[in-house]
């Protein structure tokens, strides 16, 4: 797999605090990569290292096949969680100012900014002062400034805080559009509600350690508990009798006049083929779907297991 960014055994300590401890990860090119973890886990420290704001105590970051340098920051767009705009400046002039800092000419900046202002429906704010904007409005401006110079790597730290559901969804659509156009996105959050909608791959950091990495689809299957839902038409009694020797936790769910539905876990020693064959002999199967855990479930289970492991005293 082609990786745009590789973090190799990075550690970083501050006074009386180990922020990162031997963290490694690989960010595939052209994907949305979720950097997940509770508050204080070390996510922001890692992002600051990737942006060359601070340096690791040990380890290294490889960007586009070479060790990260200060010059590479020109190819990174970073929207930090703590954001700031000059309150007395007009929105348009401030956006042009930041675009010029990213290397765009004034004409390039104006053309691209008007396109983005139209896209995010904020053209009427061009001549307003920043202090007149709501938090969500200001964040739209900051999002635009982050992506305007078309960097190959975008890093968003809690990008949806302060947005109402409609504007949060608008921003999600823009992030996916940027990915589809070839950008790689690192999306940092401790809120799982958007991870399944946005992320192709994730790393979960807890207490300065990488405790889980992988693609979202693979992890959901890995953490699955062999539970399925079967939709069918026919005799519920016949299906129950057929499945009982092969399943556990068999539960009937809501049904309509056409179909019925059951949920169950396949028992140890049985397989999906066995279950399907037994069910097919008893009823007319409409669908057979695995019930996979959400990323929120995986997050909670993995963090809890990691916390329990770290609090267990070493064996004597």
C-alpha positions in Angstrom: 0.0 0.0 0.0 1.2 3.5 -0.9 1.6 5.5 2.3 1.9 9.3 2.3 2.9 9.4 5.9 4.7 7.0 8.2 5.3 7.5 12.0 8.1 5.3 13.2 8.5 4.7 17.0 7.8 8.3 18.0 8.1 9.2 21.7 7.6 12.6 23.3 7.7 13.6 27.0 7.0 16.9 28.7 7.6 17.7 32.4 6.1 14.8 34.4 4.1 13.6 31.4 4.7 11.0 28.7 2.6 12.3 25.8 3.7 9.6 23.3 5.4 6.3 23.9 6.8 4.4 20.9 3.9 5.2 18.6 4.0 3.9 15.0 1.4 4.2 12.3 1.0 4.3 8.5 -1.4 6.7 6.7 -2.4 5.4 3.2 -2.5 7.9 0.4 -5.9 9.1 -0.7 -7.8 7.9 2.4 -9.5 9.5 5.4 -7.5 8.3 8.4 -9.1 8.6 11.9 -6.7 9.4 14.7 -8.9 8.5 17.7 -8.6 8.5 21.4 -9.9 10.0 24.7 -9.0 13.5 25.6 -5.4 13.7 26.7 -4.4 10.5 24.9 -1.6 12.1 22.9 -3.4 12.8 19.6 -2.7 16.6 19.5 1.0 16.1 20.4 1.4 13.7 17.5 -0.4 16.1 15.1 2.0 18.9 16.3 5.0 16.7 15.5 3.6 15.9 12.0 3.2 19.7 11.5 6.8 20.3 12.6 5.5 22.5 15.4 7.4 20.4 17.9 10.0 17.6 17.5 9.9 14.0 18.9 12.3 13.0 21.6 13.0 9.8 19.6 11.7 8.2 16.4 10.9 9.9 13.1 8.1 10.9 10.7 8.5 10.0 7.0 6.5 12.2 4.5 6.4 11.3 0.8 9.2 8.8 1.3 11.7 11.1 3.1 12.1 12.3 6.7 9.8 15.1 7.4 11.4 18.6 7.1 10.1 22.1 7.7 9.7 22.6 4.0 7.1 19.8 3.9 4.7 21.9 5.9 3.8 23.8 2.7 2.1 20.5 1.5 0.1 20.1 4.7 -3.1 21.9 5.6 -3.8 21.9 9.4 -7.0 23.0 11.1 -6.2 22.9 14.9 -8.9 22.4 17.5 -8.0 25.8 19.1 -8.4 28.3 16.3 -8.0 32.0 16.0 -8.9 34.8 13.6 -8.2 38.5 13.9 -11.6 39.8 15.1 -11.3 43.3 13.7 -10.4 42.3 10.2 -13.0 41.7 7.5 -13.5 38.1 6.6 -12.5 38.4 2.9 -9.3 40.3 3.6 -8.3 38.0 6.4 -8.8 35.0 4.2 -6.7 36.6 1.5 -4.0 37.3 4.1 -3.8 33.7 5.1 -3.9 32.5 1.5 -0.9 34.7 0.7 1.0 33.1 3.6 0.4 29.7 2.0 2.1 31.0 -1.2 -0.9 32.0 -3.4 -0.9 35.2 -5.4 -3.6 37.7 -4.4 -5.5 36.9 -7.7 -5.3 33.2 -7.1 -6.5 33.7 -3.6 -9.5 35.8 -4.6 -10.6 33.4 -7.3 -10.3 30.3 -5.1 -11.8 32.0 -2.1 -14.9 33.1 -4.0 -15.4 29.6 -5.3 -15.2 28.2 -1.7 -17.4 30.9 -0.3 -20.0 30.1 -2.8 -19.7 26.4 -2.2 -20.1 26.8 1.6 -22.8 29.5 1.1 -21.0 32.3 2.9 -20.4 34.8 0.1 -22.5 37.4 2.0 -19.9 37.3 4.8 -17.0 38.6 2.7 -17.2 42.2 4.0 -18.2 41.4 7.6 -15.8 41.7 10.4 -14.8 38.4 12.1 -16.2 39.5 15.4 -19.7 39.5 13.8 -19.5 35.8 13.0 -20.8 32.9 15.1 -18.3 30.2 16.1 -19.7 28.0 13.4 -19.4 30.7 10.7 -15.8 31.4 11.8 -15.0 27.7 11.5 -16.2 27.6 7.9 -13.8 30.4 7.1 -10.9 28.6 8.9 -11.8 25.3 7.0 -11.6 27.2 3.7 -8.2 28.7 4.6 -6.9 25.3 5.5 -7.7 23.6 2.2 -7.3 26.6 -0.1 -3.7 25.9 -1.2 -4.7 22.3 -2.2 -2.3 20.5 0.1 -1.7 16.7 -0.4 -2.2 16.1 3.3 -5.0 17.7 5.4 -5.2 17.4 9.2 -8.5 18.3 10.9 -8.5 18.3 14.7 -12.1 18.0 16.0 -13.4 19.8 12.9 -17.1 19.5 13.8 -17.1 21.1 17.3 -19.5 24.1 17.3 -21.4 23.1 14.1 -25.1 22.3 14.0 -26.0 19.0 12.3 -26.7 20.6 8.9 -23.4 22.4 8.7 -21.5 19.4 10.2 -23.0 17.3 7.4 -21.9 19.9 4.8 -18.4 19.7 6.1 -18.4 15.9 6.0 -19.4 16.0 2.4 -16.6 18.4 1.6 -14.0 16.3 3.4 -15.1 13.2 1.4 -15.0 15.3 -1.9 -11.4 16.4 -1.1 -10.5 12.7 -0.5 -12.1 11.7 -3.8 -10.1 14.4 -5.5 -6.8 12.8 -4.2 -6.2 14.5 -0.9 -5.2 12.4 2.2 -7.1 13.4 5.3 -6.2 12.8 9.0 -9.3 13.3 11.1 -8.6 13.6 14.8 -11.5 13.1 17.2 -12.6 11.5 20.5 -16.2 11.4 19.2 -17.1 8.2 17.3 -20.4 9.4 15.7 -18.6 10.5 12.4 -15.9 7.8 12.2 -17.9 5.2 10.3 -19.2 7.9 7.9 -15.8 9.3 7.1 -12.8 7.1 8.0 -11.3 4.4 5.9 -8.6 3.5 8.4 -8.0 4.4 12.1 -5.4 4.4 14.8 -6.6 4.4 18.4 -4.3 6.1 20.9 -4.8 5.7 24.6 -2.4 6.9 27.4 0.3 7.7 24.9 0.2 4.3 23.2 -1.1 3.1 19.8 -3.5 0.3 21.0 -5.3 -0.4 17.8 -4.8 0.2 14.0 -6.5 -1.0 10.9 -9.1 -0.5 8.3 -12.6 0.3 9.6 -14.2 -2.6 7.8 -11.6 -5.1 8.9 -11.7 -4.0 12.5 -15.6 -4.2 12.6 -15.3 -7.8 11.3 -12.5 -8.6 13.7 -14.5 -7.5 16.7 -17.7 -9.1 15.5 -19.3 -11.7 17.8 -20.7 -14.0 15.2 -24.2 -12.5 15.4 -26.5 -12.4 12.4 -29.9 -11.2 11.4 -32.1 -13.5 9.2 -35.1 -12.1 7.4 -37.5 -14.7 6.0 -41.1 -15.7 5.1 -42.6 -18.9 6.5 -43.2 -20.6 9.8 -41.5 -19.1 12.8 -41.8 -22.4 14.7 -40.2 -24.4 11.9 -37.3 -21.9 11.7 -36.8 -22.0 15.5 -36.8 -25.8 15.5 -34.2 -25.9 12.7 -31.9 -23.3 14.2 -32.0 -24.2 17.9 -29.2 -26.8 17.7 -26.9 -24.5 15.8 -27.5 -21.1 17.5 -27.7 -19.3 20.8 -29.5 -16.1 21.8 -32.2 -16.6 19.2 -34.5 -13.6 19.4 -37.5 -12.6 17.2 -37.5 -9.0 16.0 -40.2 -6.8 14.5 -41.9 -8.2 11.4 -44.4 -7.1 8.8 -47.1 -9.0 7.0 -44.6 -10.1 4.3 -41.5 -11.1 6.2 -40.2 -11.9 9.7 -36.8 -11.4 11.3 -34.7 -13.2 13.9 -31.3 -12.4 15.4 -28.9 -15.0 16.8 -25.3 -16.0 17.5 -23.9 -19.0 15.8 -23.0 -21.6 18.4 -19.5 -23.0 18.8 -18.8 -25.8 16.4 -21.4 -24.6 13.8 -20.7 -22.5 10.7 -22.7 -20.1 8.6 -23.2 -22.8 5.9 -24.8 -25.1 8.4 -27.1 -22.3 9.6 -28.1 -21.3 6.1 -28.7 -24.9 5.0 -31.0 -25.5 8.0 -32.8 -22.3 7.6 -33.3 -22.7 3.9 -34.9 -26.1 4.5 -37.4 -24.6 6.9 -38.3 -21.2 5.4 -37.8 -18.9 2.5 -34.8 -16.8 3.3 -34.9 -13.1 2.2 -31.6 -11.9 3.7 -28.8 -13.0 6.0 -26.7 -10.2 7.4 -23.9 -10.2 9.9 -24.4 -7.7 12.8 -21.1 -5.9 13.2 -20.1 -3.8 16.2 -20.0 0.0 15.8 -16.7 1.9 16.0 -18.1 3.4 19.3 -18.4 -0.2 20.7 -14.9 -1.1 19.5 -13.5 2.2 21.0 -15.0 1.6 24.4 -14.0 -2.1 24.6 -10.5 -1.5 23.4 -9.9 1.5 25.7 -11.4 -0.3 28.7 -9.2 -3.4 28.1 -6.1 -1.1 27.7 -6.9 0.7 31.0 -7.4 -2.6 32.8 -4.1 -3.9 31.5 -2.2 -0.8 32.4 -3.6 -0.8 36.0 -2.8 -4.5 36.6 0.3 -4.8 38.8 3.2 -6.8 37.4 3.5 -10.4 38.5 6.1 -11.1 41.2 
